[in-house]
Amino acid sequence: MKLRGALIIILLTAVLPFLPITSAQSPLVIVPLNNDFSGVPGDTIIVPFKLENLGNQTLENVSVYITGPAEGFLYQSKVIREPIGPNQTYQDTLSIKILNIAPGKYNLTIVARAGSVYSEAPLTVTVKTFVDYDLKIDVGREYPYGSNVSVILRMDSKANGVIIGRIGYTITRDGETVENFVNTIYLNPGERWVRNVTLSLPPVGDYTVRLWAYFGGKSKSTTATFRVFQRNLGYKAYFENGAIHVFVHDESGRGVSDISVKINGIPFKTDESGTVSYLVSEPGTYGIVLNLDGRIVTTFVEVKKLFISYEQRNETLLVRVVDSTGKPVPNITVTASGPIGKDYSTTNASGLAAVDLRRTGYGTIILKAESSAYMGASASAKTVEPPRPTPTTTSSPSPTTTTAQPTMTTTPSKPPRDYGPLALILIVSGVLLAGTSYLAFFQQTVQEETLDRYYFVKVKAPRLKGIDNFRFEKGVNAIEARATRGKVEIKDGSVIWEIDHLEPGEEAYLQVILG
C-alpha cells in the first residue's frame, strides 16, 4: 500500500511541470491557430485564435489583445460580446501592423481576460529587412549665361536596416556627357546622402541630370532638366536729378531684372523694371560694370557740378554758371531770393543770367542754380542799392532896375519860317505818348517768353490801380510750374495761373518747365 502511494506521488511530480498553467487555474483557454509570423515594415499580420470555456459557467465580455514591444508594432484589441457557454469554443482574429522597426525576431503574447479569469499564449514575429529609398534632384529651370549652376542630389533611406548599394549621376549638355559619377555607399535607417554639384559658368545649351541607385536588388532613377541661355541685352547709364541711373533692357526695350551691376565697386541687382539708382553727393567719374548674361561691360558716367559767380552792375546782378571744368553752362535756371521777392532767369550761351534787383530787393540775395543733368549749386550774394542822382537848383541875383529912355530901333520883318512836316510829327508823338501813358497807368501788361525747355510769363499791374482776380491759362506740355505770386495748377494739358490781387505797379512771374 505504501509502495502504491509512493508511485502516485512520483508520477504527479513528473507530469505536473508539463501541464499548461491555465489547466489548473482558469477555465478560459486561448489558443493561437498559428503562433509564428513574418513580414516587413508596412505589412499587416492576421493572427487567428480560438477561445475555449473548460468551466461549468458561461463567460461573457471576454477581452482579447496582444502585448509586445512598445514601439515598432501597432496592436489590435477587441471585446467578445457573444456568450461562451461551458465546453464551448469561439474563433476570431486580431491584427498586428509592422511599423519601421529593425529586422529581427520579436516575442509577443496574445491574452484573453474575462473578469478574474485570465489566459495567455506566446507569438513570434520575424521582421525582415525592408529596402526602400527616395531619390531627388534640386535644380532651377533656367540660368542666364555667365552664372554658376548648383545641382543638389539627394537620397533618403526608408529602409528598416542598413542598406548597401551603388549610386551615381550623369550630366549631359545637348546629348553630350559633361560629368559622370559612380560610388558604393551604405546608409543606416533614416540616413540621407547628399551631393552638391556646381557647374562653373556652363556654356549655353539644354542640360539633363540623371540620378540613379541600386540597393538590395531594387533599382531607382530620376531626371531633371535646365537651360542656360544668353540674351541680347542693352543698357543706358546716365546721371539725373542727383542720382546715377542704370537701365538694362532686352531687344524689345523691356526692362530686365536681376542683372548684376557694380557702381564704383558697390554691387547691385536691377529691380523688376530693370533699373538701378545710386544717389551721389560728390562730382567725379563713376565706373560702372555690368554682367549682361556673361558679357561683361564697363562704362563710365561723368557727374558734373555747377558753380556760381556773380557781379553787381547797378540794379542788375549778373550771375555766371560754369561746370566742374570751368565751361559755361547754358539753359540753367537761376533762382534769386531777396528781402522783398524772387526773380528767375536762365543762362545764355555764355552761362550768364541777369537778376533784376528791383524785384528781389537789395541786401543778401540767395542764388540757386538747378539742372537735372548737374549737381546744383547755391551762393549768397551781398548787394547794395546804387546811389540815385539828386537834382540841383541854381539861384540868380535879382536884376537891378534902372530908368532909361527907350531907344526905338526899327527892324525889318523877316519872312515866316517853313517847318515842313514838324507839326505832323508833334501831333503823332503826342498821340503815342498819350497811348503809352494810358497803358502804363491804366492797363495791365502780360509778357511771354520761351527759352529752350523753359517758358516764362510776366504780369505787371498798372501804376494807378491794382489787379484783382487775375487768371492766365496756356495750353502747353508742362512738367513743373511755379510762380512768385498766386497759385499754379497743371491740368488737362494746360497751365492755370491765378492771382487774387496785385498792388499798383507790382509784378509777378511764372516759370514753366516744358516736357
WONOR-V192183 format. One record per residue. RES is the residue in three letters. PSI is psi as a letter, one per 30 degrees, with the letter a starting at -180 (NA if undefined). NEAR is the number of other C-alpha atoms within 12 Angstrom. Layout:
BEGIN
res=[RES & RES]
psi=[PSI & PSI]
near=[NEAR & NEAR]
END
This chain:
BEGIN
res=[MET & LYS & LEU & ARG & GLY & ALA & LEU & ILE & ILE & ILE & LEU & LEU & THR & ALA & VAL & LEU & PRO & PHE & LEU & PRO & ILE & THR & SER & ALA & GLN & SER & PRO & LEU & VAL & ILE & VAL & PRO & LEU & ASN & ASN & ASP & PHE & SER & GLY & VAL & PRO & GLY & ASP & THR & ILE & ILE & VAL & PRO & PHE & LYS & LEU & GLU & ASN & LEU & GLY & ASN & GLN & THR & LEU & GLU & ASN & VAL & SER & VAL & TYR & ILE & THR & GLY & PRO & ALA & GLU & GLY & PHE & LEU & TYR & GLN & SER & LYS & VAL & ILE & ARG & GLU & PRO & ILE & GLY & PRO & ASN & GLN & THR & TYR & GLN & ASP & THR & LEU & SER & ILE & LYS & ILE & LEU & ASN & ILE & ALA & PRO & GLY & LYS & TYR & ASN & LEU & THR & ILE & VAL & ALA & ARG & ALA & GLY & SER & VAL & TYR & SER & GLU & ALA & PRO & LEU & THR & VAL & THR & VAL & LYS & THR & PHE & VAL & ASP & TYR & ASP & LEU & LYS & ILE & ASP & VAL & GLY & ARG & GLU & TYR & PRO & TYR & GLY & SER & ASN & VAL & SER & VAL & ILE & LEU & ARG & MET & ASP & SER & LYS & ALA & ASN & GLY & VAL & ILE & ILE & GLY & ARG & ILE & GLY & TYR & THR & ILE & THR & ARG & ASP & GLY & GLU & THR & VAL & GLU & ASN & PHE & VAL & ASN & THR & ILE & TYR & LEU & ASN & PRO & GLY & GLU & ARG & TRP & VAL & ARG & ASN & VAL & THR & LEU & SER & LEU & PRO & PRO & VAL & GLY & ASP & TYR & THR & VAL & ARG & LEU & TRP & ALA & TYR & PHE & GLY & GLY & LYS & SER & LYS & SER & THR & THR & ALA & THR & PHE & ARG & VAL & PHE & GLN & ARG & ASN & LEU & GLY & TYR & LYS & ALA & TYR & PHE & GLU & ASN & GLY & ALA & ILE & HIS & VAL & PHE & VAL & HIS & ASP & GLU & SER & GLY & ARG & GLY & VAL & SER & ASP & ILE & SER & VAL & LYS & ILE & ASN & GLY & ILE & PRO & PHE & LYS & THR & ASP & GLU & SER & GLY & THR & VAL & SER & TYR & LEU & VAL & SER & GLU & PRO & GLY & THR & TYR & GLY & ILE & VAL & LEU & ASN & LEU & ASP & GLY & ARG & ILE & VAL & THR & THR & PHE & VAL & GLU & VAL & LYS & LYS & LEU & PHE & ILE & SER & TYR & GLU & GLN & ARG & ASN & GLU & THR & LEU & LEU & VAL & ARG & VAL & VAL & ASP & SER & THR & GLY & LYS & PRO & VAL & PRO & ASN & ILE & THR & VAL & THR & ALA & SER & GLY & PRO & ILE & GLY & LYS & ASP & TYR & SER & THR & THR & ASN & ALA & SER & GLY & LEU & ALA & ALA & VAL & ASP & LEU & ARG & ARG & THR & GLY & TYR & GLY & THR & ILE & ILE & LEU & LYS & ALA & GLU & SER & SER & ALA & TYR & MET & GLY & ALA & SER & ALA & SER & ALA & LYS & THR & VAL & GLU & PRO & PRO & ARG & PRO & THR & PRO & THR & THR & THR & SER & SER & PRO & SER & PRO & THR & THR & THR & THR & ALA & GLN & PRO & THR & MET & THR & THR & THR & PRO & SER & LYS & PRO & PRO & ARG & ASP & TYR & GLY & PRO & LEU & ALA & LEU & ILE & LEU & ILE & VAL & SER & GLY & VAL & LEU & LEU & ALA & GLY & THR & SER & TYR & LEU & ALA & PHE & PHE & GLN & GLN & THR & VAL & GLN & GLU & GLU & THR & LEU & ASP & ARG & TYR & TYR & PHE & VAL & LYS & VAL & LYS & ALA & PRO & ARG & LEU & LYS & GLY & ILE & ASP & ASN & PHE & ARG & PHE & GLU & LYS & GLY & VAL & ASN & ALA & ILE & GLU & ALA & ARG & ALA & THR & ARG & GLY & LYS & VAL & GLU & ILE & LYS & ASP & GLY & SER & VAL & ILE & TRP & GLU & ILE & ASP & HIS & LEU & GLU & PRO & GLY & GLU & GLU & ALA & TYR & LEU & GLN & VAL & ILE & LEU & GLY]
psi=[e & e & e & e & e & e & e & e & e & e & e & e & e & e & e & e & f & f & k & k & e & f & f & f & e & k & f & k & k & k & j & k & f & k & g & j & l & l & a & l & k & f & l & k & k & k & j & k & l & k & k & k & j & f & a & g & k & k & k & l & h & k & k & k & l & k & l & a & k & f & k & f & l & j & k & l & l & l & k & j & f & k & k & j & l & k & g & l & l & k & k & a & l & l & l & k & k & j & a & i & l & l & l & a & k & k & k & l & k & k & k & k & k & j & b & f & k & k & k & l & k & l & l & k & k & j & k & l & k & k & j & k & l & k & k & k & k & j & k & l & e & k & k & k & k & f & l & l & k & k & j & j & k & k & k & k & k & g & l & g & a & k & k & k & a & k & k & l & l & k & k & l & j & h & f & k & k & e & k & k & k & k & l & k & l & k & k & l & k & g & l & k & k & k & k & j & k & k & j & j & h & k & l & k & l & k & k & k & k & k & k & l & l & j & k & h & g & k & k & l & l & l & l & l & l & l & k & k & l & k & l & i & k & l & l & k & k & l & k & k & h & g & l & k & k & k & k & k & l & a & f & g & g & k & k & k & l & h & k & k & k & k & j & h & f & k & k & l & k & k & a & f & g & g & k & k & k & j & k & k & f & k & l & a & k & k & k & k & k & k & j & i & h & f & j & k & k & k & l & k & k & j & j & l & k & k & k & k & l & l & k & k & j & c & g & k & j & k & k & k & k & l & a & f & g & g & k & k & j & l & h & k & k & k & k & k & k & a & e & f & a & l & k & k & l & k & k & a & f & g & g & k & k & k & k & j & f & f & e & f & l & l & b & k & k & j & k & k & k & k & k & f & f & l & k & l & l & l & l & k & k & k & l & k & k & k & k & k & k & k & k & k & k & k & k & k & k & k & k & k & k & k & k & l & k & k & k & j & k & j & k & k & k & l & l & k & k & j & g & b & g & e & e & e & e & e & e & e & e & e & e & e & e & e & e & e & e & e & e & e & f & f & k & l & k & k & k & k & k & k & j & c & g & k & k & k & k & k & k & k & l & l & f & f & l & a & k & k & h & k & k & k & k & k & j & l & j & k & e & k & k & l & l & f & l & a & k & k & k & j & k & h & g & l & k & k & k & k & k & e & k & k & l & k & f & k & l & l & k & k & k & k & k & l & NA]
near=[7 & 8 & 9 & 10 & 11 & 12 & 13 & 14 & 14 & 13 & 14 & 14 & 13 & 12 & 12 & 14 & 12 & 13 & 13 & 19 & 17 & 25 & 22 & 18 & 16 & 26 & 32 & 43 & 39 & 42 & 31 & 34 & 21 & 22 & 25 & 23 & 30 & 28 & 30 & 31 & 31 & 25 & 24 & 22 & 30 & 26 & 35 & 26 & 31 & 29 & 40 & 33 & 34 & 25 & 22 & 15 & 19 & 23 & 34 & 24 & 19 & 32 & 30 & 39 & 35 & 38 & 27 & 24 & 20 & 14 & 15 & 24 & 31 & 26 & 29 & 24 & 22 & 20 & 20 & 25 & 15 & 18 & 21 & 28 & 20 & 20 & 19 & 22 & 25 & 29 & 22 & 27 & 28 & 32 & 25 & 36 & 27 & 35 & 27 & 28 & 33 & 29 & 26 & 21 & 21 & 28 & 22 & 28 & 29 & 39 & 35 & 42 & 30 & 30 & 14 & 16 & 28 & 29 & 36 & 31 & 32 & 26 & 32 & 27 & 34 & 25 & 32 & 26 & 27 & 30 & 34 & 34 & 36 & 29 & 31 & 28 & 33 & 26 & 27 & 20 & 20 & 22 & 31 & 32 & 29 & 25 & 28 & 22 & 28 & 23 & 32 & 24 & 34 & 29 & 37 & 24 & 32 & 28 & 34 & 30 & 29 & 26 & 33 & 24 & 27 & 26 & 35 & 31 & 35 & 30 & 31 & 26 & 23 & 18 & 15 & 15 & 17 & 24 & 23 & 19 & 21 & 18 & 18 & 17 & 22 & 27 & 28 & 23 & 25 & 23 & 22 & 22 & 28 & 23 & 23 & 16 & 25 & 19 & 25 & 17 & 21 & 30 & 25 & 24 & 23 & 25 & 33 & 30 & 39 & 35 & 38 & 33 & 37 & 27 & 31 & 22 & 14 & 20 & 20 & 25 & 26 & 24 & 23 & 28 & 28 & 29 & 26 & 30 & 23 & 23 & 23 & 21 & 29 & 26 & 32 & 27 & 33 & 31 & 32 & 25 & 22 & 25 & 27 & 38 & 32 & 40 & 35 & 37 & 29 & 22 & 13 & 12 & 16 & 18 & 24 & 30 & 25 & 26 & 40 & 33 & 39 & 30 & 30 & 21 & 14 & 17 & 20 & 25 & 27 & 28 & 21 & 16 & 20 & 30 & 28 & 36 & 30 & 29 & 20 & 25 & 18 & 20 & 26 & 21 & 20 & 30 & 24 & 33 & 28 & 36 & 31 & 34 & 33 & 27 & 22 & 21 & 23 & 21 & 22 & 23 & 28 & 26 & 32 & 34 & 35 & 35 & 33 & 37 & 28 & 31 & 24 & 25 & 17 & 19 & 23 & 28 & 41 & 30 & 43 & 39 & 43 & 33 & 30 & 23 & 16 & 17 & 19 & 25 & 33 & 30 & 31 & 41 & 43 & 44 & 39 & 44 & 33 & 30 & 19 & 20 & 28 & 32 & 40 & 40 & 44 & 38 & 31 & 23 & 18 & 20 & 30 & 31 & 37 & 33 & 40 & 32 & 37 & 28 & 31 & 32 & 28 & 29 & 24 & 22 & 36 & 32 & 37 & 35 & 41 & 33 & 31 & 23 & 28 & 36 & 32 & 32 & 31 & 26 & 24 & 22 & 28 & 23 & 30 & 22 & 20 & 17 & 8 & 8 & 6 & 6 & 6 & 6 & 6 & 6 & 6 & 6 & 6 & 6 & 6 & 6 & 6 & 7 & 6 & 6 & 6 & 7 & 6 & 6 & 6 & 6 & 6 & 6 & 7 & 6 & 6 & 7 & 8 & 8 & 10 & 10 & 10 & 12 & 12 & 12 & 13 & 14 & 13 & 14 & 15 & 14 & 14 & 14 & 15 & 15 & 15 & 17 & 17 & 18 & 21 & 21 & 21 & 21 & 22 & 29 & 27 & 21 & 17 & 19 & 19 & 20 & 22 & 19 & 24 & 31 & 34 & 34 & 34 & 29 & 36 & 35 & 30 & 26 & 22 & 20 & 21 & 25 & 27 & 19 & 16 & 26 & 23 & 28 & 20 & 25 & 18 & 24 & 20 & 26 & 20 & 24 & 31 & 30 & 32 & 32 & 28 & 25 & 23 & 27 & 26 & 25 & 18 & 13 & 17 & 21 & 32 & 29 & 33 & 28 & 30 & 17 & 23 & 28 & 23 & 23 & 24 & 29 & 35 & 39 & 38 & 41 & 37 & 37 & 29 & 22 & 14]
END
